[in-house]
Amino acid sequence: MRFTVSERYDQGIIDKTQQNDVDVPGSVRTTLSLGVPFRYNPLATLNLSLGVGVTRDTPDVTFALRAPLTF
């Protein structure tokens, strides 16, 4: 089994828009994530990541678990 550490920066910018003819302010969503992929064999990997929101429009904490398989 092998593992590495990965970092990720994710930012989304939403400009001002209208909803029901009312101006809605834009927002900035920024997340910093740290992940650890575990490779069990050449066909199976397990990816775990933990993200922390750094703006008020972003969720405080995100957790992701992915299991991509190769056929």
C-alpha distance (Angstrom), angle and dihedral (degrees) to the residues before:
residue distance angle dihedral
M1 . . .
R2 3.81 . .
F3 3.77 130.5 .
T4 3.78 138.5 -175.4
V5 3.79 135.7 -177.2
S6 3.78 122.1 -116.8
E7 3.80 132.5 -169.6
R8 3.79 127.6 -153.1
Y9 3.78 135.6 -170.1
D10 3.81 115.6 -163.9
Q11 3.80 123.8 -176.8
G12 3.78 130.5 173.2
I13 3.80 123.8 -175.8
I14 3.80 120.1 -161.3
D15 3.79 116.4 -168.1
K16 3.81 124.7 -141.9
T17 3.82 112.3 -73.1
Q18 3.81 140.8 172.0
Q19 3.77 129.9 -109.7
N20 3.83 119.7 -175.5
D21 3.84 88.7 -11.3
V22 3.83 90.8 -57.2
D23 3.81 122.0 117.9
V24 3.80 112.5 -115.6
P25 3.82 116.9 -162.7
G26 3.79 120.4 -120.4
S27 3.76 125.3 -114.9
V28 3.78 142.0 -150.3
R29 3.79 119.0 -138.9
T30 3.80 116.3 -165.0
T31 3.80 126.5 174.2
L32 3.79 130.0 179.7
S33 3.81 113.5 -157.0
L34 3.76 136.2 -171.8
G35 3.78 118.0 -161.8
V36 3.77 138.9 -174.1
P37 3.81 118.4 -159.4
F38 3.83 116.5 -162.5
R39 3.81 117.1 -159.0
Y40 3.80 110.1 -155.9
N41 3.79 97.3 178.1
P42 3.83 136.8 -23.8
L43 3.84 90.5 -75.9
A44 3.82 104.7 41.3
T45 3.80 133.0 56.2
L46 3.80 131.1 170.4
N47 3.83 117.5 -153.5
L48 3.82 120.6 -163.2
S49 3.80 121.5 -177.5
L50 3.78 137.1 174.2
G51 3.80 120.9 -160.7
V52 3.79 131.7 -166.5
G53 3.80 121.4 -155.3
V54 3.80 113.8 -132.4
T55 3.82 100.3 -173.5
R56 3.80 129.6 57.8
D57 3.83 91.8 -115.1
T58 3.81 92.2 58.6
P59 3.81 126.7 81.3
D60 3.82 110.5 -99.4
V61 3.81 95.3 -125.6
T62 3.80 133.6 9.3
F63 3.78 127.7 -171.0
A64 3.79 124.2 -166.9
L65 3.78 132.3 -172.8
R66 3.80 118.6 -173.0
A67 3.79 129.6 177.1
P68 3.82 110.2 -171.1
L69 3.81 114.8 -174.1
T70 3.79 129.4 -159.8
F71 3.81 119.8 -143.3
